[in-house]
Amino acid sequence: MAVSALAGLAAQLPDGVVVTDPDILASYRHDRAADPAAGMPLAVVRPTRTEEVQTVLRWASANRVAVVPRGAGTGLSGGATAVDGGIVLSTEKMRDITVDPVTRTAVVQPGLLNAEVKKAVAEHGLWYPPDPSSDEICSIGGNIATNAGGLCCVKYGVTTDYVLGMQVVLADGTAVRLGGPRLKDVAGLSLTKLFVGSEGTLGVVTEVTLRLLPPQPSACTVVATFDSVEAAAGAVVTITGRIRPSMLEFMDAVSINAVEDKLRMGLDRSAAAMMVAASDDRGPAGAEDAEYMARVFTEAGAKECFSTSDPAEGEAFVAARRFAIPAVEAKGSLLLEDVGVPLPALAELVGGVAKIAADRDLVISVIAHAGDGNTHPLIVFDPADAAMTERAEKAFGEIMDLAVSLGGTITGEHGVGRLKKPWLAGQLGPEAMELNRRIKAALDPDGILNPGAVI
Amino acid sequence: MAVSALAGLAAQLPDGVVVTDPDILASYRHDRAADPAAGMPLAVVRPTRTEEVQTVLRWASANRVAVVPRGAGTGLSGGATAVDGGIVLSTEKMRDITVDPVTRTAVVQPGLLNAEVKKAVAEHGLWYPPDPSSDEICSIGGNIATNAGGLCCVKYGVTTDYVLGMQVVLADGTAVRLGGPRLKDVAGLSLTKLFVGSEGTLGVVTEVTLRLLPPQPSACTVVATFDSVEAAAGAVVTITGRIRPSMLEFMDAVSINAVEDKLRMGLDRSAAAMMVAASDDRGPAGAEDAEYMARVFTEAGAKECFSTSDPAEGEAFVAARRFAIPAVEAKGSLLLEDVGVPLPALAELVGGVAKIAADRDLVISVIAHAGDGNTHPLIVFDPADAAMTERAEKAFGEIMDLAVSLGGTITGEHGVGRLKKPWLAGQLGPEAMELNRRIKAALDPDGILNPGAVI
């Protein structure tokens, strides 16, 4: 049935939009979470226009076929894992952008990469702040789906803070316009905000209107190393209570050494923690902030502390921080965590992760957007070693349990997807879970959108 | 039936929570929108705790009694207009606040006034940015309900940008905790954001967790007067494309003269427009911004331009701007508009309002959060003059139609309430309206929460 119905869908769409080549299908089964439970899709559909997305969803609703929306496939929680007999709806070919420097907005299709959006708006002297470390490979549609964060979010906020409006196609194929290039608009419920972070479970976003800022001023950067995680974490709380850094990043001993193995920058291999902090406040204010952060780091017991107002020099340390994930990945496969806690619990979280690593006989490196309390424990394992893989999976859950026990979240910016779904109820509680289900049922009563993800 | 049922409710609550004194009931029929269609409530309920709100809503659901949530009653769109035979649920006695300087958050009950929140957090060296002009009289719960804005929002964003979590009681009495003191959290749908701006139609917020910032730096202020609205509006677009002012406010000739009538500050009575702009970037950057804005104003043809880095001197002009509504109110009753447009349409909107005023033989003054494209046309009328009142009401609708025709919104920060409801569909279109209705039905299937408001 489904295959003959599929011919009916293909007939309604331009040639090449519906793909059934088995090799291609196989390449769309996973995102970067590499979920071993991924199914085999019936087809991959790569539309270029909103109307084509509507056609797909009308067809899927009529035929009760599951649709997994997919951006660039860089998701880390299995939000785009294919399901057996379903459609993977990839937005990769929807790549238009129109920048309006007068309203300081850009209207963007979801398939454009984050870095491409940044580049296109920079040509008009403007800036799109959210900066996931994966900005060169992740799509703006995926960023919307997960409400992605990044390094500058400690000062500039996350994706949702920059989404003024969107066009979204609902499960039944209805296209809805929400919001627009208006900086303040409270007419009706805050539906734009509801779709941001909904991980493809409520609709397929086919166009977004992004708010842009004037260019980011150049930053003063401070790097400090510490003998203890607690000292570094304590400094974070002191700093954010007083000033607004534009970056406040943490690396632990494992990631410092992994980066040093690769980049040979002369990082202190004996340090327990390294902070990379910056202030982009203009003029002497940025230097004052840097001086203040250096003083706080020193008073917190920093082993070494280095400040620079040279953007290239500062960028080298930011690059080191951004390189931490690939560097640790060189040691084995990674289960990449994304837990967050209220700021004062940061040291306890990092300490707890170290204990889990010791108990499970694993290497777990922690890097963190420390100023947001959002950490990325990187669990290193060898997928060929079944016992180790099992220990890694156990540790993955234990880290989430730990974060929740500290008043934290199982995901700060990557999303719940399929990998973290078993832990969602433990964080939200039954009432909030039920509220999630009610909204889902109201918008997608047949449950065809991204079934198995989140809720 | 309802009255005997009411005795059942009163029996479940502490003495004094349920009020039925007719004089008191009468005082809760209206908010500041003074909707003539206001009904007479069965009772006013003034709970102090979440559990009491749950009791009220469980009872209301069981008895199918309408509940109108009410903050401080300062709403301008009739969002808290009482309905016949319903309950007014006032949060005015829920006034607790706990500030946590370490996480830079405050947990606040909804009845606290905006200015009281600001004061309480300032005692811990922190700042809650959203600053509606009514900050001395409006409650934080009302701010959440309307997603209130203010003067500093052009740089610092609106209420939703500062709400990290909440406790909300649903129509059936279920209390749900959403979010919390975590700066990044994408676990589950963005429900916190959905409740912000929902105007009491989806639930009653009984507690919010607010994100706080370090104190606002002192600002440099620039005041300029113009012979034409277009010149002032053009300067706004130039400025916001290049820098991030912390305030960018507009007053027209009517409001300049109304303020001057009262304050005798020596404002230029012959000016067609006055801009009050500020930058709070620290150190010389703020002064540089002020110099830049002064240059833009001058090049745009400003008649006079005055800059100051003296906070008291700057504050006098901000106070003049804040005083514009009471000053214009001295001329008669006001219908207070809240339309917004994309920035380039600002001059056209203001010009169109002047045309409506001329056509309808009315005085309409326009003040605006110009940097956000959010304007407040103030329609002056005499309620004792039936023909004039009718012309004012016609103008009220025509201004919304004009804003929508310019790609704008019928409300930037005050909410739809009951007064603007007839124009909502014209802005949102049938698909978005249907989506609003689906969410409402999912959360409040019996429609007991704020019936007649918004949707």
Interface residues (C-beta under 8 A of the other chain):
Chain A: P101 V102 T103 R104 T105 G125 L126 T146 N147 G149 C153 V154 G157 V158 T160 D161 L170 T174 A175 V176 R177 L178 G180 P181 R182 L183 K184 D185 V186 A187 G188 L189 S190 L191 K193 L194 V196 G197 S198 T201 L202 L213 P214 V237 T240 G241 R242 I243 R244 D281 R282 G283 P284 A285 E288 G340 V341 P342 L343 P344 H369 G371 D372 G373 N374 G407 G408 T409 I410 T411 G412 E413 H414 G415 V416 K420 L424 Q427 L428 G429 E431 A432 M433 E434 L435 N436 R438 I439 K440 A441 A442 L443 V454 I455
Chain B: P101 V102 T103 R104 T105 G125 L126 T146 N147 G149 C153 V154 G157 V158 T160 D161 L170 T174 A175 V176 R177 L178 G180 P181 R182 L183 K184 D185 V186 A187 G188 L189 S190 L191 K193 L194 V196 G197 S198 T201 L202 L213 P214 V237 T240 G241 R242 I243 R244 D281 R282 G283 P284 A285 E288 G340 V341 P342 L343 P344 H369 G371 D372 G373 N374 G407 G408 T409 I410 T411 G412 E413 H414 G415 V416 K420 L424 Q427 L428 G429 E431 A432 M433 E434 L435 N436 R438 I439 K440 A441 A442 L443 V454 I455
